[in-house]
Amino acid sequence: MRRICGCVLALLALSVCQAARADVRLPRMFSDHAVFQRDLPLVVWGWADPAEKIKVDLGKDTMSTVAGTNGSWSVTLSPLKAGGPIDMVVSGKNTNTVKDILVGDVWICSGQSNMEFPLSGADNAGDAVKAATNSKIRLLHVTADQLAEPANDIPNTWSVCSPESAAGFSAVGYFFGKAVQEETGIPIGLIESAWGGTAIEPWTSPGAWAGIEELAKLKTDPNSLGHIYNGRIAPLAPYGIKGALWYQGESNGGDDDIYFHKMRALISCWRQTWHVYSGKKKARNGGLPGYEFPFYFVQLANFQASHDNPQGGDGWAKIRMAQFKALTIPHTGMAVAMDLADVRDPGDIHPKNKRDVGERLALWALAKDYGKKEAHPTNA
């Protein structure tokens, strides 16, 4: 009996010791099947015990560091060329191995319900889902909640593109990634961070809003700013990205030219989040001075029956003009969707033709970021 009790006490003591030790931990987006952004210094970060020695091995590159007094740590590895798969090993008191990593281009797909709209609901969904097998496309679907302060992690991990993983993923994002990957051969990572029914305000930090004169004077509920940004955008940085896609505006349908200034705030907010500046300050994620990652967006599709009100009635004509004006923001592009609404149901706010939307966004990227002036995304 004493022997059994002694064994139990020993196991309990071991459990206490293990609980007291903070294992080296990575953000969840550093998971198996991830895509790392090519051609930029690679920032890897995480948490451990204060003063714990951390080593990161990736291919031929090895970097070591020591966790700070708050337990956080980060290293910056040399830029990688497109390719893979490779593994990354992060070791301290314990070891984390991240497997099946590809190196390519990572795009954020954000906005409200038309970006959130899943592949399984799009036109010809059966065939599209059945054909969604491509190991060079990886998907990360962010489902974090709204938060009062910026989070440091998300609850989601990467998956390989397959009929199972793509069915519930953004149709616009999927068709964009499919077109770019098949045209270039480069691995593509797609991060869906979209939320149906949301306005542009909660995707924008209060600081960025206050930095735009036309917005700073507005009487805006401070609780409407930043809460989705805090949960679904802030924790993604400084994970390297190629650019962002944006399909939103329905919930701001009553806006006029002010939406242009809201777009200015949003784009500035996100670019600053990744520490990519238009001035001389060097970007933390390796962007060159003056570099601003591309931001491509969708002009709202047709909605409801036509009418003769020159003021635009529900405001959508005015917000479309504000979106058009947003093309004056550097390194942006706009996909027109006015012709893609279902004429059989003009009251449907969710056009089912997501393939053309995604491929029109892809044409911007292929022309501006991949040098393919004569790109023609496949209809397969």
Order of alpha helices (4+ residues) and beta strands (2+ residues): alpha-beta-beta-beta-beta-beta-beta-beta-alpha-alpha-beta-beta-alpha-alpha-beta-alpha-alpha-alpha-beta-alpha-beta-alpha-beta-alpha
